[in-house]
Amino acid sequence: MEPPYILQLPPEILTHIASFVKVEPDLLELRLTCRSLAAAAFDLFANEFIANLRCFVLDPVRLHRVNSILSRPHLARKVREVTFTVDGCELPRWCLSGISMGPDHCKGMENFKREYVAHTEVDNYFRPTRDPITSILLRDILRSVKPFPKCIVTIDATYPLHLDEDLPRFCLTFLNNILEAMYVAEYNNIGNFYLSELVSFKRPSDRGVSLSLHSPGILSSLENVKSFGYKQVLPLQEVDDGGFDEENVVDQKAGLDIVMQHLMDLNEFHWHAPYDLWSTEFVPCPTPTLFDVGRFNSLRVLSLGGMICKYDKLRDTLHACKSTLTDLRFDELHLEHSHDVWKEVFYVLRGMPVLKNIRVDGRLMKGKPLDQHVAQFLLPGDEKLKRYRFLPEQTDLDASSFLDWNLEHGLTYFERDGGF
């Protein structure tokens, strides 16, 4: 019997036809039709389901799934990124805000915790049980990724806001396992490294989970990181129920400073926390620039938020990376000056030759803690001159038109009571 006409078409035509198929469920059904159509739809299938693998580190079943994919060369070649995450839903980082989970999901997560986490009460602290197979699977995954230099590994230990508060703390127990597995597997291609205040740099004698910076190879594995982020969601005094005492805060800041010193060639830097981490008062930043970003010769994306700082520190930071920075994002940034300081910042930004995009996700403020004023700016081209405190829908705007329009018409401010 002669095969159907469609199967007589050249493979490149079949691949083009497959590109018009809806991803779910049609693409999966198409691949089950026959070998020829499965091959024609393979690239589309790989881009949708294999290219970016996210794995919840607390679940050996999911680690085994990723390891199974990477152990097959024809699939492994299609993987561009493997993300180890503390998010049980394995959502991308840009999907973590504004998520509402239904009761069935919440019940499922509670069942998951009971199955994988042994609740052993020690001084009112619950500690998870480590499964030895987790370390083995992590090493196998990294060894499978190693022959593919274009595939990067992401460690995402940011706080998943939509989950139970306790679960991320259990997940962070395994962060050391990931870094140590990289050393054992001789893998040093961490592409993205994202931390939160729940990654504790406490000394080993302290209670709770801590990230050891003294384990072999951990710091050297950070030298190839291209994107680094730290986001502090909770005040440090509220973390781990008992909070951070003064000594712990010193350890936390020292640990982050060590991490920063070993980041050699960042393309993206994201920081959403007070520079000194714990103070809500006006504490000047101790360095000429906020984070010594001038040593990053190829920094393209800078994201700053949740900070109080002096204008000259922010200005020096922007000047330090003005020849490379293409994208800038502000979110809840407070400058301790009373004059029209944000207009001065906009003038600095307009003098940055390669800046293309700007985003404002939160308020831009100025003044003292009890005398705060919030900047109100304009969207470029809006003839009605409607004022905004932050850009709607987290939109990236063309930096040149945004800055020119606001400098032409000026910024306004309204007074806001209360602290930062």
N, C-alpha and C positions, 0 to 999 in steps of 0.2 A: 504494500500500500504506500502510495506517495505521501510524503509528509504535507501538512497544511502549508498553504502558500506563504503564510507569514514566516514560517521557519526556514523558507528558502531565501529569505532576504539576507543581505550581508550583515555581519555582527554589528557594525557601526550603526546601521539603520535600526536594528532591533534595540540597541542601546538608546538611540534617540527617541524611539517610540516609548520605551520604558520610562523616560524622563517625564512624560506627561501623566503618569499614573499617580494617583493619590497615595501618600505614604501608608496610611493605615485605613482600612485593612488591605487595600488593593495590592500594594507592593508585596506584602507577605504572601498573598494568595497567588500572585503572578509567579513568584519564585518557586512555588510548589507545583506549578503546571508541568514543567519539563526542564531538562538540563539546559537547553538552549536559552530559554527565557530566564532561567535562574542566573545564567552567566551574563545575559544582557542587562539584568537589573542589579547585578552585584555591586557596582560602584555606587549607585544611588542608595542601596541597602546599607553599604558600609558607611557612607557619609551620615546617614540618619541614626544608625544604631551602634556603630563600632568606633567611629573616628574619635569620639570623646567619651571615654569610659569614666564613670564616677563610682566610687566604691566606699560604702560605709564600713569603717575599719573595725567596728565591733562585731561584725557578722562574718564568721568563717565561710558561710555559704556564699556570700557575695564575693568574698575574696577568691574563693574557688572558681566562681563564674568568670571573673576577670582573668584568672590564671589559665583557665581552659581556653579562652579566646586567644590569649597571647602565646599559648603553646602551639597554635596552628599558624605556620608561617604565612599562608595566604591571607589570613585574617589579621595577623600582627602587623603586616606591612601597611594596613589601612588605618592603624591606630595613630592618632596625632597627639593625644594627651591622655594620661591616666591620672585621675584625681583621687587622692585619699582624703575623705571628708569625715567630719564629725556630725554630719547631717544625715539622720536616718532616712530622710526622704530623697537624698541624693540630688537635691535641686541645685541648679547653677547658682552662683553667688548673686547674680543680678535678679533672681526670683525670690530671694529670702525675705523681702519686706512686703507687708500687706497680704500675707498668705493666711487663709482661713481654712482650717482642717475640720472635716466632719467628725461626728462621734465614732463612726466605724474605724476611722484612721487612728483616733486617739486611743481607742480600746486596743487596737492592734499593736500600737507602740507600747502600751502597758504590758501586754502579753509578751512582747519581745524582751522587755526589760527583765521580766520574771524568768524568762528562759535562759538569757545569756549573762545576767548579772547576779552574782551571789551576794546577797545583802548580809554582810558581816559587820555588825556594829562595833566600832572601836572608838571609845571616847565620843560617842554620838556622831561619828563620821562613818559613812557607808563606803566601803571599798569594793571594786570589782575584782573578779577572779580572772587572771590571765590564762588564756588557752594557748598551750605551746604550739598548736597547729597554726595559729595566727602568724607567729614569727617565721615559720617555715614557708607559709604561703606568700608572705611579703617578700622573702628572699627569692622565691621562685619567680614571682612577678617581675622583680627588678632585674633578675638575670635574663628573663625573656625580653624585656624592653631594651636592654643594653645594646644588642646588635643594631638597633634602629635609632640612630642619633637624632633624627628629626622628631622623634616622639619624646615629649617632655613629661616630667612628673610634677604634679601640683600637690602641695600639702595645704589643705584648707581647714584650719582650726579656728575659724571665726565662729561666733556665737549664733546658732540657728534659732532665731527668735520665735519661730512657730512651734518649737518642740518643748517638751517637759524640761524644766530648769535643771533637773538632776542629770539627765542623760548626757549632755555634753561633757560634764565633769568625768563621767565614767569613760567616755570616748577618749578624752585627753590622756588617760592612762597609757594609751597605745601610741602616743606621739613619739615617745622615746624609742619604742619598738621599730617604728618606721625608719627613724634616723639611724638606729643601730643596724637595721637590716641593710640600709644603703652602704654602710661601711663594710659589712660582711660580704655583700655582693659586689663590692668595689664599683659602686654606681655613684656618680657625682653630677648628674644632670638634672638637679632640681630646677625647674623653670620658674615656678611661682610658689611663694611661701607667704601664707596669710595667718596671722596670729590674733588672739584676743586676750583680754585680761584673765581668762580662765586658764591660759597657759601660764603656769606658775613657775617662776624662777627661784622659788624658795630654796633654802639650804636643805640638804638631804635629811637632816635630823627633824625637820618640820613635818607636821602632819599633812596629809593630802598628797595630791599628784604634783610632781614637779618635772620640769624639763632640765635634764642634766647637760650642761655645756662642756662637761669634762669627759664625756664619752669619746672614744677614739673616732676621729674622722668627721665628727658632726660639724664643726666649724668650717673645715675645709670643703665640705659638701655644699656650703652656702655660697661659695665664690662664683658659681655660675648662675645664680638666681637672677632672673631678668625682671621679675615683678614681686615686690614685697609690700605687705600691708599689715597694719596693726590697728585694730578697732576696739576701743574700750566702750562697752555698752553700759556697764554698771559702774558706779563709784567703787573704788577699790575697797572701801571700808565695808561694802555689802557683799563682796565676793566670798565664796566658801562659807556662807552663813556667819562665821566668826570674824570675817573681814581680814584686812591686812594691818598689822601693827607697823610702827615706824621702821623697824629693822627689816621687815618683809618688803616694804615699799622700796627701801634702799636696794635690796637684792633684786627686785623687779626691774627697777630703772637700770641697775648695773648690767643685768642680763640682757636687756634690750640694747643697751649701748654696745655690748660685746657683739651681739648679732649684727648691729648696724656697721660696726667696724669691719666685719668680714663680708659685707656685700660690696662687691668690687665693680660691677658693671651693670647697674640697674637701667632698665628702660622705663619702668613704671614704679612710682613710689606713692603709696596711699597711707595716710596717717589720720586717724580720727580719734583723738584723745588729747587731753591737756599735755603740753610738752613735758611738764614735770610729773605727769601721771596722776597725781593725787590731789594737788592743791586746787581750790576753787578761787583763790585770791590772785591778785596780779603779781606773778613771779616772773621777772624778766628771763628770757631765754639766755643761757649762759654762753652761747657761742656766737660768732659773728653772723653766721646764718643759722637757721633753725636746726638743720640736720646735716650741715656740711655737704650739701648736695652738689657743690661745685666739683667734687672729685668724681662725680658720675658723668663721664664725657659724652654719654649717649642717652641721657634722661629725656624722654619724650612726653611722659604723662606724669603730672604732679597733682595729687588730690590731698587737700588739707581740710580738716574739720574738727569741731569740738574743742577749739583752742582759744586761749587768750594770749596775746603776745604784743610786743611793741611794733610800731609801724616800721622802724628802721630794720628790725630783724626780718620781717616779711619782705621788705624791699631788697635787702641784701640777698635773701634766698632766691628771689625772682631774678635778680641781676646775675647770680651765679650760674643759672641754667638758661639764660635768655637766648643763647645761640642754638640750643637744641630743642627747647620745649615746644611741643605742638598742641598739647591738650592740657587745660587747666580746669580743676574743679574745686569749688569752695562749698563748704557745708557747715553752718554754725561757726563762723569765725568772728572773733571779737578783738578789736584793736583798742588799746587803752589811750586814745587821743580824743580830744574834744573838737578839734577843727574838722574840716571836710576831708578826712583822711582817706576815705574810699575813692574820692576823686583823684587824690594823689596816686593811689594804687592803680587806678585805671590808666593814668598817664604813663606809669611804669610799664604796664602791660602793653600799651599801644606802641611802645618802643621796642618790643620783642619781635624780631624780624620774621620768625617762622611760626609764631603762635597762630593756629588755625581755628581751634574750637574752645569755647568756654562754657562752663556749666555752673549754675548756682542752685544747689539743692536745699539750702537752708539760709537762715538770716545772716546778713553781714552787719555787724554791730560795731559801735564805737562808744567811748566814754568810760566812766567809772562804774563799779558794780551797782551802785544805787542811783546812777544817772545814765542809764543806757539809752542809746538812740539807734534805731534800726534803719538801715538804708533802704530806700525805695527807688527802683530803677525802671527803665523802659525797655520794651521789646523793639528791636530795630524796625523802622518803617511804620510804626503805629502812629498814625496822624492824630489819634484821639489822646495820645500821651497818657495812657493808663499806666499807673504805677504798680509795681510788683515788689514783694519782699523776697521772693525766690522765684526761680523760673518754673513755669507749670510743666507737669508731666516729665520731669527730669530730662529736659531737652538740651542737646548740645547746639549752641548757636555759633554762627560765624563770628569769630572774635573781632575782626576788623570792624564790621558793621555794628556790632553790639557796643563796642567801646566808643566808636565815633558818634553814634546816636546819643549815648548817655553823656558824653563829654560836651556835645553840642547843646543839649537841653538841660543838663545839670541833674544832680541827684537831690532828692529830698529825704528828710529823716523824720521819724515820729518817735516820741518818747515812750520807753517801755520800762515799767517798774519791775523791781526784783533783781535777783542775782543771775548769774550765768546759767 
